[in-house]
Amino acid sequence: MSKSSNKKRSSKSSNKKRSSKSSNKKRSSKSKSSNKSKKITKKKGANLKKNTNTKSKNIKRESVKYVIAIPSYKRSLMLKEKTLTMLKNNNIGQQKIYIFVSSQNQANEYKNIIPKTMYHKIVIGELGLKNQRNFITKYFPNNTNIVQMDDDITDIKQLDFSNSKLSKKTKKPNKYYKSKSIEHLNQFIKHSFIQCRSKNIYLWGVFPVNNPYFMNTNTTTDLRFIVGPFFGIINRKYKDRKYLLSTINEKEDVERSIKYYIKDGAVMRFNYIAIETKYYRNPGGMQSEMKNRKEEALKSAIYLNSTYPNYTTLYLKKKSGYPEVKLKDKIKNKIKDKIKD
């Protein structure tokens, strides 16, 4: 009897040990599985955050809306064949495009020549470039992103970084002698407004001449010439933009560059982008006013130099005979020189 009872006791104890071991294994497996599930949920949460962040970034980019305003005078066919065709080739939607003319007769002519599929609206504004520029800013609401373009732009160019020439001394690419048609115009315009808004800058533009030798990869925010055929502004309330209105026809883009710089302390220029157009050559526009444009340009240049002596230098030695107003913030340079001394 004692032997059998001992056997039973030993079997019971061994069973208990086995059950305790199995229960411990189950507990450990449960804890491991719970830890794994926690890790998985954490990863999922992190991934969700990443996705929402990227989505919000994409939404920000997609939500950047802008309009394109094109002042035009007696150039309906040229506008159709050049700027509007260029915009169409770059997949810019017609709903963004507004054409500003000076009279009902002009509006009728443009409607007859240009298919409605190439623009959103023809607006009757005012006669004269400075008046039309001012009218455009009054026409659109406050805070609108406005791109202004001339009617004779054949292409928008960007530096072709794949075709660079090596420097003889450093053997590094320092100048780019080729440009190509811009690849993503819509994205570039949105990017320009995003950059301006992030830095409280209200005027952006591109390199004034389509010459890759002088263009570079920089985006500048100091005082630079923002050329009139292609630029962007963030529209202001009338009381804030009253000072910024154009007062001259010739060199109105120089005046705008100075005024925005004085008001905001910066203008943004993308020096790797340029436009393809012919200055002072295409018929229509200001050429049709039958004025001596060199004389008018000289008057404007003298006016700008006398009005803004701390920001301008008059240059009269260009081969074309047209006067040039060079821009430089002389006040900042004086302060820098004093600090160095």
Helices and strands as residue ranges (DSSP letters): H 2-62, E 67-71, H 76-79, I 80-84, H 85-89, G 94-96, E 97-101, H 104-113, G 116-118, E 121-124, H 129-139, E 145-149, E 155-159, E 164-166, E 173-176, E 179-181, H 185-198, E 203-207, E 219-220, E 230-234, H 238-241, G 242-244, H 252-264, E 268-276, G 285-289, H 293-307, E 312-315, E 324-327, H 330-340
